[in-house]
Amino acid sequence: MRPDEFRRYGHEVVDWIADYLAGAREYPVFSRVSPGEIAGSLPASAPEQGEPMDVILEDFRRLILPGVTHWNHPRFLAYFAVTGSGPGILGEMLSAALNVNGMLWRTSPAVTELEQVTLGWLRQWLDLPEEFFGIIHDTASTSTLHAVAAAREAADPEARTRGGTGRLILYCSEQAHSSVERAVITLGIGRQNLRKIPVDDCFRLRPEALSAAVEEDLRSGARPFCVTATAGTTSTTSIDPVAEIAAIAEQYRLWLHVDGAYAGTAAVVPEFRHVLAGARRADSVVVNPHKWMFTPIDCSALYTRRPEVMRRAFSLVPEYLQGAEAPNLMEYGVPLGRRFRALKLWFVMRHYGREGVARILRNHVALAQEFAGWVRADERFEIAAPHPLSVVCFRLRASEQDNRRLLETVNSSGVAFLSNTVLHGRFTLRLAIGHMETSREDLGQVWDCVRTAAG
Ligand SMILES: *Cc1c(COP(=O)(O)O)cnc(C)c1O
């Protein structure tokens, strides 16, 4: 592509992005295509001859956009809603332009150093201890996989060489994210060696049940090695009693990993700092700036107080990659190549500042509390779980089928996109606020839509 062409289409694309972000509300939230429709509209093979950029961009608008579910829509309220903010998008664009690979310090010193600096800043915002070392991964699932691998390295350093032997046991609550179970599968620890500890009425891990399970495993000759606490579970945003879990982890010498993928960033707000209380005693902590801190996907921050163990778990340095100037981040995990993800995080943190981030998160929580109030005031509905942050679980006081139908009606209306979960065995609707443009009016519109659909 010639420089003048790049300039012309670059301007066109940026204009399109600006219009899209300003007008995201005009799109139906939920893509209405049926399975296979997008694939069926595209040629079976790639072109032999290159095609003009005008045509490619036109096909993007005509063929691809209809298959997009708009996470940028302020009434996208499913899963964990997110914001890919303007400064974050600009950082992402520059990162693509530089196209550097930060595998070693010397392959682009700014990648390694800015990653250490931005994660240091974020660590301060979250009030985590100074000795925590941070590294950026693509997702929380990858971060947790690395935390569990480090936990195994700490418990069984021989596993690296001869493969795992002995029954290592990992604990988490029955509300923990599936990424914990996936880590156990991936690392060959085995699902039968994962203990899902029961939760209390508020969906928090029960510490006494954890102690009892550890004792029982010790009696049977197994080796407890790791516990994962969740600060903000995926279903209800319940917060495990991390301080009590930390005390148990210390007593039995378990690696404590805290999964704060969504809710961890709430600790930026002084009155929500308690979300990460206890995490200061953890061996590792994950938070996702791409979930609730306006950074485009993907950006997950993994912190550990034992970076030397993390490094020991993964380090393999062939001759052609020697270079000892500074930390070489490829030694701390699975991937060799590393994108310049810190750039977009740096843009976001500087553009909003801590107070700006706190103001937006505080507003999300206030909106969720207001929505919960509306639900409570309508006797046809009930609140299904405590809602300390920006997620509200609620349901119609009616059959599962009626609730499923309600969700389907709301989502197919194009007005909003909500998701669902199962709590105490019952189908539950779930509304999650995470887009910075979501307004009180948006939520009013959603609530009208829900009430109308309820009949
Ligand atoms: C979303 C979520 C994850 C997974 O996040 P990814 O970055 O998509 O892998 C893990 N844990 C919790 C608690 C989550 O809410």
The ligand as a Gaussian input file, in Angstrom:
#p B3LYP/6-31G(d) Opt

LIG

0 1
 C      -14.550000     -12.771000      32.737000
 C      -13.892000     -13.508000      33.812000
 C      -12.798000     -14.332000      33.559000
 C      -12.294000     -14.619000      32.169000
 O      -11.850000     -13.480000      31.552000
 P      -11.107000     -13.558000      30.123000
 O      -10.232000     -12.370000      30.133000
 O      -12.201000     -13.484000      29.101000
 O      -10.378000     -14.845000      30.042000
 C      -12.180000     -14.938000      34.630000
 N      -12.624000     -14.751000      35.878000
 C      -13.685000     -13.972000      36.179000
 C      -14.127000     -13.808000      37.599000
 C      -14.364000     -13.328000      35.147000
 O      -15.433000     -12.573000      35.428000

